[in-house]
């Protein structure tokens, strides 16, 4: 699939580097203004410059989100902000507001603009209006089917690219336009502050019986009646490409570097020709997620598909490879693991390799039984050489299978 782009999310520099290392063609991030994630995932001008420099040095692209709903006083500062992002080196801005698009293109005509999925573009006529304003790409509304995308692609000129999500969290509201968080907590999802009330437990009560609450239940505990499935399209990338989608987007700027690396690695493998979907799906079970579905790509999702709203994952991320010392792999601890654990090392473009931690040493060379301390340096004897930045994880024994290889 050489005519496609794999686009990965990042909320910090560690995740930017993980996305690039594990196969992303481009990375999207949020800056200090009008980005639809919390301040924890916002880059400063200084870190944006660092991210641009790194991504470009690796031959990849960096896109900056400017896609939350804009107020009057924010429009006034957008021209200067766009100029700043141009000078930093951003390859494109992802924008939803019509006034923001117009202001950015008038202030910095050379800046590429991608229309955000928040704009809810669902037809060729709307896409052409955005093109007339200078947009070069449409990030499609998530409610479109592949058949509708195919028809839309045929009606558009070749110079207008289409981008669509292939993996990650879905919003229960139409194209993410939700007021529940704003109403219940005063924190607006349309301003990057969503508290995700659609994941909460809810109960019913009858007005003549105050104080008597009835759980909305399917499993005896609770039902997350507003909680959407996560999207997973790993087995359908050929169909997405054939429908005319150019950029395949992974959701998750609030996710960890481990999540981004694992998911990017799986989709990179699929795009590069891997058709072992048992292995690829196993990789996608290794990260935290809600139940998976194909979203709206094959029509409306079945209404009776049960979703408890719970997150699951089949393994624990425990460390990062930081090189070698003598005959040992040098690991940086991220979660507790112990001597005797059977670990896996995940490196870009290859299947996980089993690493048996029969012996472990601290940085002074003393044998240890466990690595309980965050960022602790741990030495594990092995003849296998792994790239620096490779991920180390521990699977639950019940979930481990033969898809990984021995050292």
N, C-alpha and C positions, 0 to 999 in steps of 0.2 A: 504494500500500500504506500508507494512512494509519493503519491499525490495527496497525502493527508498530513495533518499536524496533530501531535499529541500535546495537549495543553494541561499543565498541572498547577495546583494551587500552592501558595506558600504564605505563611504568616510571620516568618522570621528567616534570618540568614541560614540557619542550619537546615531548614526545610528547602530553601532555594537550592542549596548545594545538593541535597538529597534528590530533589526532583531532576536536576541536570544529570547527576551521576547515574540515576536509574532510568534515563532514557527520554525525558521530556524534550520536545522540540522548542517549547516556549513555556514560560512561567508567568502566572498572573498574581499580582500582589495589590495591597491597598496602601495608599499614601496617607498623609495627614488630613486630607479634605475629602468629604463626600464619598467615603467608602463604606460598603454595607456589611461591615463586621465590627466587632468591638475594638476598643483602643488597643487591646492586647495583640491584635493582628495588623496594626497600623505601622507602616514604616515611616521613619522620619526622612527628611531630605537627605541626611547624611547616609542612612542605611539604604535608602533607595539608590543613591549614587554607587554605593558599594555593591548592591545587588546587580545593577546594570553593568558595572565593570566586570563582575565575575561572569554573568550570563553571556555577555558579548565575547569575553575571552574564550569561552567554550563553544562559540559559534551558534548560540541559541538566542532567543528573543525574550524581552520582558514587556508585559502589558500591565498597565496600572488602572485599577478600577476607580472610576469617578461617577458612580452609578446610583447613589441614593437620591431621594427626592430633594430638590434644591429650593431654598427660600430666596427671597429677593436679595438680601444682603450677600448671599453666597454667589449669586450670579455675577455680582459686581467684581468679585475677586477671582473669578474663574480664568479670565484672560491671563492675568499674571501667573496663576498657578500652572496653566498650560504651558506658558513660556518656560517656567522653572522646570517642568517635567521634560520638555524638549531639550533643555540644556543639560539635564541629568543624563539623558539618553534613552528615555522610554520609547519603545517601538510603536506603541499604540495606546490609546486610552479607551476604556470600556465605559460607555456613557448611556444613560437612559432618558434623561430629561431633554425635551426638544430645545428649550431655550439654552440649556447647557451645551448641546451639540453645536447650535448656531454660534454661540459665543466663542467656543473653543476654535471652531474652524475659521471664524473671522479674525481671531487674535493670532492664531498660529496655523495658517493654511496648510503647511507641510505636515502637520500632525495627523497621523492615521487615527481614525475613529471607528470603533466597533460598537454597534448598538447592543446594549445589555439585554439579557433575557427579561429584565424588569420592565422593559418597554413593551413586552407582550406582542411582538410582531408575529402575526399568524397568516399573512397573505402577501401576495406579490405586490399589490398596489401600495401597501404600507412600506414594504421594503424599498420600492422605487422612490417614495417620498424621502426616506432616509438617505438613499443614494444621492438624491438631488441636493441634499444638505451637505454632502461630502463624505458620507459613511462608506467604508470599504468592506465592512463585514456586518452581517446580522447574526447575533446570538439568538437562536430561535426560541420562541415560547415553548415551555416544556409540555404544553398540552397538545402539541401536534403529533399526528401519526406519521409513520414513515411514508405512507401513501400520499398524505397531504404535503409532506416535504418534497417528495419527488415531483409532484405537480408544480409546486412553487419554484423549484429549481429550473424546470423547463421554461417557465415564464420570465426568468430573470437573465440579464446579461452575464456573460462569463466573468466579468471583472468584479462582480459582487459576490463575495465569499459567504458561505453559510457555516455556522458553528453550532454544535449541539452537545448537550451533556450526555456522557456515557456511563458515569458512575458517581454515586454519592447520595447524600441526603436530598429528599424531596420535601417541598413545603406543601402543607394541606391547602393553602390559599392559592388563588389564581395567580400564577406567575410571581408568587411571593408577596403579593399585595395583601397584607394581613394587619388588622387592627387589634387583635386579641391581646397581644402583649402590651400595647399602648393603653388599652382600656383597663386591664387588670393591674398593671404595675407602673404605668407611666413611662415605660421604656418602649420606644417604637421600633419595630422590626424594619420599618422603612427608613430608619436613620441609623441602622447598624447596631441596635441595642436589644435585639429580640431575646426574651427570657424563655422562649420555647414552651409556652403554656399548652401547646398541642400535645406535649409529652406527659402532661400531668394526669393524675387520677381525677375522675369526675363521678358525681353521684346525682341521683334524682331525688326530689322530695315533692310530696303532694301538698298543696297550699292549705288544706284543712288539717294537716298533720305536721305542724311545725316541729322541728327537732328530730323527725324520723327520716333518715336518709337511706336511700336504696342504691346499692352499687350497680352500675351498669357492667354486667359481668358476662364473660364467656368461659373463663377458666377457673372460676371459683374464687379468684382474687380481685381482678380488675380488668377493665377493657379500656385501652387508650383509644377512644372512639374518634379522636381527631388526629391520631398519629399516623403519618404516612410511612410506606415502605421506603427503603433505600433503593436507588436504581442500580442495576447491574446489566450491562449490555455486552459483556465479554464474548459471548457466543454469537453475536449478531453484527459484528463490525463490518463484514462484507456487505450486508444489506444496508447499513448506514452509509457506507461509502457509495454504494450503487444508487442511493436515493439523492446523492449530490452534496453530502456533508463533507466539508473540507477539514474543519478543526474538530477534534474529539476532546471534549472538556471533562476533566475530573473535578468534582466539587470538593471543597474542604479547606478553606483558608484558616480555619480554626483547628485543624487536625495536626497531629504530631508529625515530625519528620519520619518516624517509622511508618505511620499510615501512608504518607505520601509516597515514600520510597517503594513500599510493598505493592501498592495499587498501580503506581506508574510502571514498575517492573513487569507486572502481569500484563498490562495493556500494551506495553512496548513489545513484549514477547509475542502477543497475539498479532499485533500489527506487522511484526517481522516474519510471520508465517507459522508460528506454533499453533497447532490444532489439537493439542492434548488438553482438552477442556476439563478433564478430571483434575489434572495438575493445576491449571489456571484457577479453577473454582476453589480448590484447596487453598491457594495463596490468598484469595479474597476472603476466605473464612478466617484467615489469620489476623485480621484487623477488626477493630470494634465496629459493629454495624447492627442495624435493625434488619428484620427480614427483607430479603431482596425481591425485586420485581422488575419488569421491563417498562414500568411507567405507562405512558399513553402511546408508546410507539406502535402498538398493535391494536389500537382502539382503546376504549375506556376500560380501565382496570376493573376486574370483577368486584362487585360491591361486597360480596360475602367472604372475601379473602381475610382471614383472621390475622390480626397484628396485635400482639401484646404490648408493643411499644418498648420492650426491653432490648437493651444492647447485648450482643453476644460476641465472643471471639474465642478462637480455639487455641491460642497460645499467648505467651507473655514475652514482650520485648525486654531483654535483660542487659544488652550491652552493644557497644560499637567497637569495631576493630580499629586500633590506633597504630598498627604496624607490627613489627617483630622485635624481640630482644633475645638473641641467641637462638635456641631451639624452641622458643615459645611465641605464641600469639599474644600480643599485648592488647588487652581489652579495657574499655572504660565502662564501668558498671552503670546501668540505668535502673535496674530492678534486681531484687534479691535472687541469687542463685547459689547452689551448693556443689561441693565436690561430689562426684558421682552422677550429677545430672547429665542427661543426654541432650545436648544443645544442637541447634542448626545455625549455620552461617549462610546468610543470603547475600549474594554478590550480584552485580548488574549482569544481566544477560545469561545467567547460568542457573541450573537447578540448585536448590539448597544442599549444602554439604553437612553431614552429621559430624559433630565435634563432641567427643567423649571427654568430659571433664573429670578424668580419673585422678588427676593431680592438679592442684591450683597453688599459686604462690603470690605473695604480695610483692610490692616493688623492692623490698629489701631481700627478696629471695627466700622468705620463710614460708613453709607450707601452711595453707589455711584450709579450713573446712567449709567456709562460706564467704560470700561477698555481700555483706549487708549494707555497706555505706554508699550513698549516692556519689557518683563520679569516681569511685574507687578504682585504682589501677590493679588489674589482675593479670597474671601471666599463666597461660595454659599451654603445656607442651603439645606440639603438633608439627608434623613435617609439611603440612599443607600451607601454602602461602596464599593469603587472601588480600584483596585490595584494601587499602586504608579507607575507612568509611563503610565497610561491609557491616551488615546488621547481624546481631546474635539474638536468638530467641529460644524459648523453651516451650515445647508443645505439651499439652496434657497427654498423658500416655494413651488415653482412650482415643485421641484424635490423630495420633501419629501414624503414618503409613509408610509405604515403600517408595514414595515419590522423591525423597531425598536420597543422596548418594553417600556412601561411606567415604571417610578421608582417604 
